[in-house]
Amino acid sequence: MSNWPAYLDQAEFWHWWVAAIVLVVIEALAPGAVFLWLGVSAAVVGLVLLVLPDLGWQGQVLIFAVFAVASIAGWRVYQRRHPTKTDRPTLNRRGEQYIGRELTLDAAIVNGIGKVRLDDTTWKVAGPDAPAGARVKVTGVDGTVLRVETA
């Protein structure tokens, strides 16, 4: 005899389909492509339960868990291999927007570190030693430090 309530042993396929709809609605309200795959997994369990109506709750939860993990992991792998194309690829990578831009040093680069004022922000720069007022060109970004070379 189970310690679980009796209604858990009596789950039917449509219970999973209702759960799938609820999860997809949550995805629509809070997009992030996680609840979508949980909803798909719940729908798959509903299909399996339609074919195998005597499947116990343990099997249902196991199938849901396996499909949820596999679908989310698969989606992430797909996203890495096929990134979304955009007309502004550096939108959320502010430092990369400045690569190729020529700037004037505010503070001299001493021992490889200096400062530059760029738009409304002071940035730390790294590169060959140069005096304040020298022109430098941004060649890369390392976290919040702009990599520069003399222009």
Backbone hydrogen bonds in HBPLUS format (Angstrom, degrees):
<---DONOR---> <-ACCEPTOR-->    atom                        ^
c    i                          cat <-CA-CA->   ^        H-A-AA   ^      H-
h    n   atom  resd res      DA  || num        DHA   H-A  angle D-A-AA Bond
n    s   type  num  typ     dist DA aas  dist angle  dist       angle   num
A0008-LEU N   A0005-PRO O   3.13 MM   3  5.81 151.2  2.21 116.6 123.8     1
A0009-ASP N   A0006-ALA O   3.05 MM   3  5.45 135.0  2.26 108.2 119.6     2
A0010-GLN N   A0007-TYR O   3.25 MM   3  5.03 150.3  2.34  93.4 102.2     3
A0015-HIS N   A0012-GLU O   3.02 MM   3  5.52 141.9  2.17 111.9 122.4     4
A0016-TRP N   A0013-PHE O   3.11 MM   3  5.48 122.4  2.46 104.1 116.8     5
A0017-TRP N   A0013-PHE O   3.18 MM   4  6.57 148.4  2.28 142.8 152.3     6
A0018-VAL N   A0014-TRP O   2.92 MM   4  6.11 150.6  2.01 144.1 150.8     7
A0019-ALA N   A0015-HIS O   2.98 MM   4  6.28 157.7  2.03 143.9 150.4     8
A0020-ALA N   A0016-TRP O   2.81 MM   4  6.07 148.4  1.91 142.1 151.4     9
A0021-ILE N   A0017-TRP O   2.98 MM   4  6.25 156.5  2.03 144.5 149.6    10
A0022-VAL N   A0018-VAL O   2.94 MM   4  6.22 164.4  1.96 154.0 158.2    11
A0023-LEU N   A0019-ALA O   2.91 MM   4  6.13 160.9  1.95 150.9 155.9    12
A0024-VAL N   A0020-ALA O   2.96 MM   4  6.19 154.3  2.02 148.7 155.7    13
A0025-VAL N   A0021-ILE O   2.92 MM   4  6.15 153.7  1.99 150.2 157.6    14
A0026-ILE N   A0022-VAL O   2.93 MM   4  6.23 155.4  1.99 148.1 155.1    15
A0027-GLU N   A0023-LEU O   2.96 MM   4  6.24 149.8  2.05 140.8 149.2    16
A0028-ALA N   A0024-VAL O   2.98 MM   4  6.30 146.3  2.09 142.1 150.9    17
A0028-ALA N   A0025-VAL O   3.08 MM   3  4.99 116.7  2.50  92.0 107.4    18
A0029-LEU N   A0025-VAL O   3.05 MM   4  6.39 144.1  2.19 145.7 155.3    19
A0029-LEU N   A0026-ILE O   3.13 MM   3  5.08 122.7  2.47  93.6 108.0    20
A0030-ALA N   A0026-ILE O   2.81 MM   4  5.96 146.2  1.92 150.9 161.1    21
A0038-LEU N   A0034-VAL O   3.06 MM   4  6.41 148.0  2.17 146.6 156.5    22
A0039-GLY N   A0035-PHE O   2.83 MM   4  5.98 152.4  1.90 144.4 151.5    23
A0040-VAL N   A0036-LEU O   2.91 MM   4  6.27 152.1  1.99 146.0 154.0    24
A0041-SER N   A0037-TRP O   2.96 MM   4  6.07 154.9  2.03 137.7 144.6    25
A0042-ALA N   A0038-LEU O   2.92 MM   4  6.21 151.7  2.01 145.1 152.7    26
A0043-ALA N   A0039-GLY O   2.95 MM   4  6.21 154.1  2.01 147.1 154.2    27
A0044-VAL N   A0040-VAL O   2.94 MM   4  6.24 151.2  2.02 148.4 156.1    28
A0045-VAL N   A0041-SER O   3.03 MM   4  6.34 156.8  2.09 147.6 153.4    29
A0046-GLY N   A0042-ALA O   2.98 MM   4  6.27 151.6  2.06 144.2 152.3    30
A0047-LEU N   A0043-ALA O   2.96 MM   4  6.32 148.6  2.06 144.8 153.1    31
A0048-VAL N   A0044-VAL O   2.88 MM   4  6.21 162.2  1.91 154.4 159.1    32
A0049-LEU N   A0045-VAL O   2.83 MM   4  6.01 158.6  1.88 149.8 156.0    33
A0050-LEU N   A0046-GLY O   2.94 MM   4  6.12 134.8  2.15 136.8 148.8    34
A0050-LEU N   A0047-LEU O   3.12 MM   3  4.99 125.5  2.43  91.4 105.8    35
A0051-VAL N   A0047-LEU O   3.14 MM   4  6.50 146.3  2.26 145.7 153.5    36
A0051-VAL N   A0048-VAL O   3.13 MM   3  5.22 123.0  2.47  96.0 109.6    37
A0052-LEU N   A0048-VAL O   2.72 MM   4  5.92 158.0  1.77 152.7 160.5    38
A0055-LEU N   A0052-LEU O   3.15 MM   3  5.76 161.1  2.18 127.3 127.6    39
A0060-GLN N   A0056-GLY O   3.09 MM   4  6.41 156.0  2.15 149.0 156.4    40
A0061-VAL N   A0057-TRP O   2.91 MM   4  6.10 165.9  1.93 151.8 154.5    41
A0062-LEU N   A0058-GLN O   2.92 MM   4  6.07 155.6  1.98 145.0 152.6    42
A0063-ILE N   A0059-GLY O   2.87 MM   4  6.04 164.3  1.90 149.7 153.5    43
A0064-PHE N   A0060-GLN O   2.92 MM   4  6.13 162.5  1.95 149.5 154.9    44
A0065-ALA N   A0061-VAL O   2.86 MM   4  6.04 164.6  1.88 150.2 154.3    45
A0066-VAL N   A0062-LEU O   2.94 MM   4  6.13 167.5  1.96 154.8 157.9    46
A0067-PHE N   A0063-ILE O   2.94 MM   4  6.07 172.5  1.94 154.9 157.4    47
A0068-ALA N   A0064-PHE O   2.82 MM   4  5.90 156.5  1.88 150.1 157.6    48
A0069-VAL N   A0065-ALA O   2.99 MM   4  6.14 173.8  2.00 153.5 154.9    49
A0070-ALA N   A0066-VAL O   2.92 MM   4  6.00 166.5  1.94 151.8 156.4    50
A0071-SER N   A0067-PHE O   2.83 MM   4  5.79 161.3  1.87 146.1 151.5    51
A0072-ILE N   A0068-ALA O   3.05 MM   4  6.12 164.2  2.07 149.0 153.5    52
A0073-ALA N   A0069-VAL O   2.95 MM   4  6.01 165.5  1.97 149.9 154.7    53
A0074-GLY N   A0070-ALA O   2.84 MM   4  5.85 157.3  1.89 143.0 150.4    54
A0075-TRP N   A0071-SER O   2.92 MM   4  6.01 154.0  1.99 141.9 148.6    55
A0076-ARG N   A0072-ILE O   3.04 MM   4  6.27 158.1  2.09 149.0 154.4    56
A0077-VAL N   A0073-ALA O   3.02 MM   4  6.27 157.5  2.07 150.6 156.6    57
A0078-TYR N   A0074-GLY O   2.94 MM   4  6.14 161.2  1.98 147.8 153.3    58
A0079-GLN N   A0075-TRP O   2.86 MM   4  6.09 158.9  1.91 149.7 155.5    59
A0080-ARG N   A0076-ARG O   3.05 MM   4  6.26 151.9  2.13 144.6 151.3    60
A0081-ARG N   A0077-VAL O   3.10 MM   4  6.36 154.8  2.17 149.3 155.9    61
A0082-HIS N   A0078-TYR O   2.83 MM   4  5.92 140.7  1.98 149.6 161.3    62
A0091-LEU N   A0088-ARG O   3.21 MM   3  5.47 159.0  2.26 121.3 120.2    63
A0093-ARG N   A0090-THR O   3.08 MM   3  4.92 161.3  2.12 105.8 111.1    64
A0096-GLU N   A0093-ARG O   3.05 MM   3  5.70 127.9  2.34 116.8 128.7    65
A0097-GLN N   A0094-ARG O   3.05 MM   3  5.39 145.4  2.17 107.9 118.0    66
A0098-TYR N   A0095-GLY O   3.09 MM   3  5.68 159.4  2.14 114.6 120.6    67
A0099-ILE N   A0096-GLU O   3.39 MM   3  5.50 166.5  2.41 105.2 109.1    68
A0101-ARG N   A0098-TYR O   3.01 MM   3  5.46 163.1  2.04 138.4 140.3    69
A0100-GLY N   A0138-VAL O   2.78 MM  38  5.25 166.7  1.80 139.0 143.7    70
A0138-VAL N   A0101-ARG O   3.00 MM  37  5.62 166.9  2.02 156.3 158.1    71
A0103-LEU N   A0136-VAL O   2.74 MM  33  5.35 160.9  1.77 156.7 163.6    72
A0136-VAL N   A0103-LEU O   2.83 MM  33  5.35 160.9  1.86 151.6 158.1    73
A0105-LEU N   A0134-ALA O   2.96 MM  29  5.58 164.5  1.98 157.4 161.3    74
A0133-GLY N   A0105-LEU O   2.88 MM  28  4.90 152.5  1.95 124.5 133.7    75
A0106-ASP N   A0115-LYS O   3.01 MM   9  5.68 148.8  2.11 134.5 142.4    76
A0107-ALA N   A0115-LYS O   3.13 MM   8  4.96 172.4  2.14 131.1 131.3    77
A0109-ILE N   A0130-ALA O   2.80 MM  21  5.04 147.7  1.90 147.5 157.2    78
A0130-ALA N   A0109-ILE O   3.15 MM  21  5.04 141.2  2.31 119.4 129.5    79
A0110-VAL N   A0113-ILE O   2.95 MM   3  5.47 152.7  2.02 145.5 136.6    80
A0113-ILE N   A0110-VAL O   3.18 MM   3  5.47 173.3  2.18 114.5 116.3    81
A0127-GLY N   A0112-GLY O   3.06 MM  15  5.02 145.9  2.18 119.4 129.9    82
A0114-GLY N   A0125-VAL O   2.93 MM  11  5.14 155.0  1.99 144.2 147.3    83
A0125-VAL N   A0114-GLY O   2.86 MM  11  5.14 167.2  1.88 129.5 131.9    84
A0116-VAL N   A0123-TRP O   2.97 MM   7  5.40 152.8  2.04 151.7 159.4    85
A0123-TRP N   A0116-VAL O   2.81 MM   7  5.40 167.0  1.82 168.8 168.6    86
A0118-LEU N   A0121-THR O   2.79 MM   3  5.42 171.9  1.80 171.6 168.9    87
A0121-THR N   A0118-LEU O   3.01 MM   3  5.42 167.9  2.03 130.8 134.3    88
A0146-LEU N   A0124-LYS O   3.00 MM  22  6.41 159.6  2.04 159.6 156.6    89
A0126-ALA N   A0146-LEU O   2.87 MM  20  6.22 151.9  1.95 158.2 161.6    90
A0148-VAL N   A0126-ALA O   2.89 MM  22  6.03 164.2  1.91 159.0 160.4    91
A0134-ALA N   A0131-PRO O   3.16 MM   3  5.73 155.0  2.22 136.1 137.3    92
A0151-ALA N   A0135-ARG O   3.03 MM  16  5.48 178.0  2.03 128.1 127.7    93
A0137-LYS N   A0149-GLU O   2.76 MM  12  5.46 163.1  1.79 163.6 169.5    94
A0149-GLU N   A0137-LYS O   3.00 MM  12  5.46 144.4  2.13 141.6 152.4    95
A0139-THR N   A0147-ARG O   2.74 MM   8  5.55 164.3  1.77 146.7 152.2    96
A0140-GLY N   A0147-ARG O   3.34 MM   7  4.84 146.3  2.47 132.8 128.1    97
A0147-ARG N   A0140-GLY O   2.79 MM   7  4.84 165.5  1.81 131.3 134.5    98
A0142-ASP N   A0145-VAL O   2.82 MM   3  5.20 168.5  1.84 160.3 164.1    99
A0145-VAL N   A0142-ASP O   3.18 MM   3  5.20 163.0  2.21 115.5 119.9   100
